[in-house]
């Protein structure tokens, strides 16, 4: 026992001697720090200063986040059967309308985390933000209502919601570029479009208009003067005046038109879910200029910020197609899920 004590004392003196001579250097850890090896690793790709693709998978109840090169960086669980997706004007929030459980899920695009799940109504489907970012609109298809949700103080949990009766199995909802009107595409009967004056909780129906068979997705021209409405029940895509909602033209674009997006004022891209291609229209001349074969059941569509690439989810294969928009050619296909609906592409900044 004495032998071990002598060894311990000699070792302690030796250590102190080495320290005093500078052979070893003691680095104290800050009070709130942990050793580097115990810290969580930083994400490979940060959400800030990146352009990201957010796509819904209705079978797996999630939003998949990808880079514009097709690399999956996160899967975020949302409500059951997300059917539509929208981004707020400040790009901070992404919302999904979840059909099966009648909810809307709101994702923080900076943290890539679910912020809130809110009950809205039966068959929650289409979603859209007003251009001031205060209100979120949700079309509740199974109860023929439009939820108006005040999200101004979302992070504080102060959320107010009211409903407007509109009828007609409202599927998708949009807001005109001047923020003056809300419109819904409705599937009841042969379908129609409902136009409302945008007054937040006090929004009122202005009129209902017939627009083909089963009006469905929509797009707004870059200058805001035209609105495009696709028809899931026909091969036609309708172009209307955004102020009066009077028809300007309708074009036979293919089998069961689903969604549309403007690349420029001269290029309107339309997905044809009943086929395997995208139709490109010149909306200035109201004529088809090209078609791109992409694969089975193309659903939503969105462009990168520089408009050089288009992104299209294929519903049944569960693939995202990346298209070189300048060459009008498929550049890549990425398998990401099972039943993909809509998607958005967002160029984020550090201030988002």
N, C-alpha and C positions, 0 to 999 in steps of 0.2 A: 504493500500500500504506500509506504514511504517513497519507494522507488518511483511510482507513478506520479506522486505529488512533486518530486524533484524535477521530473521530466516536464510536467505542466508548467512549473515556475520558470524553468529555463526557456521553454518555448515562448512564454509570454514576454520575457525580457528580450528574446531574439526578435520577436515581431515589432516591439516598440523601437528597437534599435534600427531595424530596416526602415520603419516609417520615418524616423527622425533623419535618416540619411537620404530620404527621398526615393527609395527604391519602389515603394508602392504609393499610389495616390488614392485617397478615399474621396468618392464623389457622392455627396449627400443627395438623396431624392427629394424633390419638392413634396410638400405635405399632401397635395391632392393628386400626385402622380403615381403611376404603377410602373414597374419595369416594362421596357419596350416589348419584350417577348410575351408579356401577359395582355397587351392591348389587343383589341379587335382590329383586324386588318381593314384598311380603307377599301371601299368598293372599287372594283377595277375601273368602272366608268361612272363618273359623277353625273348627277342630273343637271347641274348648272352648266351653262355655256355649251350645251349639247342640243342636237336636234334629235328628237325621239319620236317613235311611232307607238301609239297606244291602240291596241286592237282587242276587241271583245271575243270571248269564247263562251257561247251560250250553253254548251254542254258541261264544261268544267267550272262555270260560274267564276270567271276570272278575267282580268284585263292583263294582257301580256305586253310588256314594255320592251321594245327593240331599238337598237341603233338604226340609222338609215342604211347601214350596211347589212342589216339582217341578223345581228347578234342579239340574242335574248339576254336581257340583264335583270329582269324582275318579273315575277308573276304575282299579281295582287288579287286576293279574293274579294269578290263583291257580292251583291245579291243574286238571287236565282234567275238564270236565263237573261243576261244582259242583251238587249236588242238594239240599243242606239247609244251613241256617245257624242259628247259635245265638250268644247273647251271654252272657258271664260275669257272675256276680252283681255284681261291682264295675264292670261296664260297660267294663272296660279292653280286653277281648279279644272279637273276633268270630271264630268258627270256621266253616269250610265243609267238608263231606264231599264229596270229589271222586271220582266214580264210575269214570271211565275209567282213571285212573292209580293208584287205591288210596291216595290221600293225604288228609291233612287240612291245610288252610291256616289259619294263625292271623294275624289282622290286629290291629295296634295301633290302637285307635279314636282315640287322641289325636293320633298322628302321621299317621294314615291311610296307613300303610305295612305291607307284608307283613313279619311278624316271623319266622315259621317255616313251612316246608313239611315235614310229617312223613309218612313212609310208615307206613301202618297195616295194610292188607290189601286183598285183591281186592274190588272193588266197594264201596269206602267210600261210605257214603250218609248215614244219619242221624247227627246230632251233638247232644250235650247236655252241659252242665256240671253238676256237683253243686252244691248250694246253699252249700257252704263255699268254692267256687272252687278247690279243690285238684285235682280230677280232671276230665278231659274224657273222655267216652264216645263211641265211634264204632262204628256198626253196619256191619260189613263183609259186605255181602249175598252176594257170590259165594263166600265161604268159610265162611259160617255162624258167624261169630265176633263178639264184642264186644271192641274194644280199650279198655283202661283206661289212661289216660295221666296221669301225675303231672306237673302243670304249675306246681307251687308255685314252682320256681326256673327258670321258662321263660326269663327274660331273661338268666340266667347260662348258659344252654345245658345245664343239668342236667335232663335229661328221661328219665323211666323209663316203660316201656310193657310191659304184659302183655296176654294175650288169654284170653278165656273162650269156650269152645265152647257155642253155644246152639242152632244148627240152625234150619232153616225159612226161609232167605232173609230175614234181618232187614233191614227197610228203614228204620224210624225208631226213635229211642230217646228216652225221657223219664225224668225223675226226679220223684218225688212231692214235694209242697211241704214235708213234714217231713224230707225227705232220707233217709228210711228204705228206700226201694225204688227200683229201676231197672226199667223195662219196655221191651220192644221189640215193634214190630208186624211180623209175619212173613207172607210171601206164599206159602210152600210149601203145596201142596194147596189147600184152601179158605181157608187162612190161620188164624193164631191169635196170641195175645199171650203173651209170656214175661215172667214176673215174677221179679225177683231181689232178694234182700236186699242192700242197699248196704253193702258192707264194703270198698270200694276194690278193691285187688288180690285180696282174699279173698271177693269177692261170689259168692253161690251162688244157683242157680235154686231158687225156692220152688215154682212151678207154671206150667203152661201152661193157657190157657183159650181156648175157642172163642168167637169174637165176630164173627159174621157172615161175609161173604165178602171176603177180602183186606183186613183191617184196615190202616189207613194212617196218616193224621195224627192228632194228639192236641191236647188243651187241658186245662188244670187250672183249676177254679173259683177265684174270688178267695179263698175261705176254705180252699181245699185239700181239701175233703171229697169232691169229685166229679172224675172224669176222663172226658173225652169222647174217643171213638175213632171216627174216620170210616171208611167202607168204600169203597175204590176199585172193588170188584167188585159193589157193590149201591147202592141208593138210601138206605141206612140210616145213621143216626148213633146210636152207642150211648153211654149214660151209665152209668158204673159207680162203685161205692163205692171211694174211693182206698185204703182200708185192706184190704178183703177182695177187691176187684176183682170183686165180684158185680154182676150187671146190675141197674140200677135201672129203666131204660127204653130203648127204641129207637124212633126216630122216622124216618119216611120224609121225607127233606128234599130229595130231588131226584135228578138223574142223576149217579151216580159222585161221591160226596162225597170231597173231597180234604183240606182243612184246616179248622181251627176256631179261634176265639178268643173269649174272654169280654170283652164290653164292661162288664158288671156281672153281679151274680148273677142278674139278671132277663133279661139279654140274651146269647145265644150266637149268634155269626155263623158260618155254615158255607159254604165255597166248594164249588160243584158244577162240577167240571171238564168233565163231560159235557154241560153246558148253558152258558147265558150269564148266570146269575144267582147271587146270594147268598141263602141262606135265614136268616132271623132266628127263633130259637126262644126261648121262655120256658122255661128249664130247671127252674124251680120248679113249673111246671104241665105241662111236657113237651108243649108244643104250639107249632105254627108261628104266628107273629104277623105276619110280613111277608116280602116278597121284593123284592130290588133287582136290576134288570137292569144288568149292568156291561160285558158284551162277552164274546167267545169265550174259552173255556178259562181261567176264573179258577183260580188255583193256591193260593198262600199267602195269609195275611192277618195284619195287625198293626195296632194302634191307636196313635195319638199318646198322650203321657203324660196329657193331660187328657181323653182319650177322645172328643174332639170330631170327630176324623177317623179314618177307616179307610183302609188302604193295601192294595191287592190287585194282584199281578202277573198279567198275562194271558200265558199260556205262549207261544202261537204268534204273536200280534201283537207281542209284545215290549214291551208297554205297562204302565206302572204307573197304576192307577186310584186317584184320590183321592176319597173319599166323605165328604160331610158327614153324619156319623153321627146328628146330631140331626134333620136334615131327611130322612135316609134317601134321599139323592139324590146322583148323581155330580156332583162339582164340577169335575173336571179329569181329562184323560188325557194322559200324557206318554210318548212313544216313547223308550225308553232302550236297547233291545237287540234280541235275536232270539228266544231261548228262555229265558224267565224262569221260575225255580222258586220258591223261598221268599224271604221278606224279614223283616227286623227293623227296628223303629223304636227309636232310643235317644236319650234326653235326657242329654246329656253335661254334665259340670261341669269346672271348672278342676282339680279334684283327681283326675279320671279317669286 
